[in-house]
Amino acid sequence: MEKENQNLYEKAFDFYLSGDLINALALLEEFLSQNPKHPYALFNIGKIHYELGNKDLAKAYLEEAIKLKPDLYEALRILADIYTEEGNIDKALELYRRLEKIHPSAEVYNNIGYLYQLKGEHEKAIEAFDRAIKKNPKLAEAYYNKALSFRRLGKLEEALKWYNKAIELNPKDPDFYYNRGIVKKKLGDFEGAKKDFETTIRLNPSFVRAYNNLANILYQEGNPERAIELYKKALSINPNYTDALENIALVLRETGRCAEAVKYYDKLLQLYPDMPAYLIDKGICLKELGDYEGAEKLYKRAAEVSEQFKPLALYNLACLYNLKGEKEKAKQLLEEAFKLDPELKEYAKTDPEVEGLI
């Protein structure tokens, strides 16, 4: 009987190694029915369920496995990953602390640091990354994660130093260049940032955020046409990428191409039907195109759906009525906007669209 059980277990592994998870699972469950307290069978069933995407079942089997064998390293690691994916960071940390006692590897400390990052505890995260680096000075990911924590703390020069080290160790990871580019941009090194975003795109032509950030710099430098090309490239990869939709609409509006901008605001409003900022910005475009009725509807809708944006919506309505020659209505709306947001009064002093109303 014992030999039959062993054969069953070995056959299950053969199926697993060949990629046949379903048959491997069936044989392991048969084996477990005859050996219900076998921690490795429980672990392997849990592992297969995890690989199949059955996380609740995976958790149940893995929990049973570590009850029987508390130092079962791989079961603890997969279980910690499941809790991380579920957002239960404290439980994941508890399991990684157990892993630290069993085998304090660089990877364990790196993951502990990552979990502290998720909690926003960046000083603790940096301490864990330093331990990871001490264990393995060539672990590029630990330097990269350490840089991210310094960036979150606003210590950009320090972040740049560790991104440089990560890239020195692994010059093929597009994420490293992208995040270094973000830091360089914040530090005012726009040329350096552009080069990093370009390298990101070369290493990963589908990296939409790199196209978007490169386009932002090019627009700031006075190259709107190239910026628009890059936003469109990002949107060809991900048509629902909100940042690129917002930016291309803004650039088109600010360069007088309101008819094109409206198409992108329409897309944004399909994704977020009552987003007040999009309603107002599309209204501004329609006003520029002479569609006063359409603009009026959008401004009124923005005022209805958001108290925060109501002053700005009323201000734009006042501008619209002023353009239409309805001065009294415009004055009333402007006064209401100023009451809700007194800062608009200062802006209005240099705004030609409210000329004659103040």
Residue pairs with C-beta under 8 A, 6 or more apart in sequence:
5 31
5 34
5 35
8 27
8 30
8 31
9 27
9 28
9 31
9 41
11 27
12 23
12 24
12 25
12 27
12 28
12 31
12 44
13 24
15 21
15 23
15 24
15 27
16 24
16 44
16 48
21 48
21 51
21 52
24 44
24 48
25 45
25 48
25 49
25 52
28 41
28 44
28 45
28 48
29 45
31 38
31 41
32 38
32 41
32 42
32 45
35 41
37 68
39 65
39 66
39 68
39 69
39 72
39 75
40 65
40 69
40 72
42 61
42 62
42 64
42 65
42 68
43 61
43 62
43 65
43 72
43 74
43 75
45 61
46 57
46 58
46 59
46 60
46 61
46 62
46 64
46 65
46 75
46 78
46 79
47 58
47 62
47 74
47 75
47 78
49 55
49 57
49 58
49 61
50 58
50 62
50 78
50 82
55 82
55 85
55 86
58 78
58 82
59 79
59 82
62 75
62 78
62 79
62 82
63 79
65 72
65 75
66 72
66 75
66 76
66 79
69 75
70 98
71 102
73 99
73 102
73 103
76 95
76 98
76 99
76 102
77 95
77 99
79 95
80 92
80 95
80 96
80 99
80 111
81 92
83 89
83 91
83 92
83 95
84 92
84 115
84 118
89 115
89 118
89 119
92 115
93 112
93 115
93 116
96 108
96 111
96 112
96 115
97 112
99 108
100 108
100 109
100 112
104 131
104 135
105 135
105 136
106 131
106 132
106 133
106 135
106 136
106 139
106 142
107 132
107 139
108 132
109 128
109 129
109 131
109 132
109 135
109 142
110 128
110 129
110 132
110 139
110 141
110 142
110 145
112 128
113 124
113 125
113 126
113 127
113 128
113 129
113 132
113 142
113 145
113 146
113 149
114 125
114 145
116 122
116 124
116 125
116 128
117 125
117 145
117 148
117 149
117 152
120 152
122 149
122 150
122 152
122 153
123 153
125 145
125 146
125 149
126 146
126 149
126 150
129 142
129 143
129 145
129 146
129 149
130 146
132 139
132 142
133 139
133 142
133 143
133 146
136 142
138 169
139 169
140 165
140 166
140 167
140 169
140 170
140 173
140 176
141 166
141 170
143 162
143 163
143 165
143 166
143 169
144 162
144 163
144 166
144 173
144 175
144 176
144 179
146 162
147 158
147 159
147 160
147 161
147 162
147 163
147 166
147 179
147 180
147 183
148 159
148 179
150 156
150 158
150 159
150 162
151 159
151 179
151 182
151 183
156 183
156 186
156 187
157 187
159 183
160 180
160 183
160 184
160 187
163 176
163 179
163 180
163 183
164 180
166 173
166 176
167 173
167 176
167 177
167 180
170 176
172 203
173 203
174 199
174 200
174 201
174 203
174 204
174 207
174 210
175 200
177 196
177 197
177 199
177 200
177 203
178 196
178 197
178 200
178 207
178 209
178 210
178 213
180 196
181 192
181 193
181 194
181 195
181 196
181 197
181 200
181 210
181 213
182 193
182 213
184 190
184 192
184 193
184 196
185 193
185 213
185 217
190 217
190 220
190 221
193 213
193 217
194 214
194 217
194 218
197 210
197 211
197 213
197 214
197 217
198 214
200 207
200 210
201 207
201 210
201 211
201 214
204 210
206 237
208 234
208 237
208 238
208 241
208 244
209 234
209 243
211 230
211 231
211 233
211 234
211 237
211 244
212 230
212 231
212 234
212 241
212 243
212 244
212 247
214 230
215 226
215 227
215 228
215 229
215 230
215 231
215 234
215 244
215 247
216 227
216 247
218 224
218 226
218 227
218 230
219 227
219 247
219 251
224 251
224 255
227 247
227 251
228 248
228 251
228 252
231 244
231 247
231 248
231 251
232 248
234 241
234 244
235 241
235 244
235 245
235 248
238 244
239 267
240 271
242 268
242 271
245 264
245 267
245 268
245 271
246 268
248 261
248 264
249 261
249 264
249 265
249 268
249 281
250 261
250 281
252 258
252 260
252 261
252 264
253 261
253 281
253 284
253 285
253 288
256 288
258 285
258 286
258 288
258 289
259 285
259 289
261 285
262 282
262 285
262 286
262 289
265 278
265 281
265 282
265 285
266 282
268 275
268 278
269 275
269 278
269 279
269 282
272 278
274 301
274 305
274 306
276 302
276 305
276 306
276 308
276 309
276 313
277 309
279 298
279 299
279 301
279 302
279 305
279 313
280 298
280 299
280 302
280 309
280 312
280 313
280 316
282 298
283 294
283 295
283 296
283 297
283 298
283 299
283 302
283 316
284 295
284 316
286 292
286 294
286 295
286 298
287 295
287 316
287 319
287 320
287 323
292 320
292 323
292 324
295 316
295 320
296 317
296 320
299 313
299 314
299 316
299 317
299 320
300 313
300 317
302 309
302 310
302 312
302 313
303 309
303 310
303 313
303 314
303 317
306 313
310 340
311 337
311 338
311 340
311 341
311 344
312 337
312 341
312 344
314 333
314 334
314 336
314 337
314 340
315 333
315 334
315 337
315 344
315 348
317 333
318 330
318 331
318 333
318 334
318 337
318 354
318 357
319 330
319 351
319 353
319 354
320 330
321 327
321 329
321 330
321 333
322 330
322 353
322 354
322 355
322 356
322 357
323 353
327 356
327 357
330 354
330 357
331 357
334 348
334 354
334 357
334 358
337 344
338 344
338 345
338 348
345 358
348 354
348 357
348 358
349 358
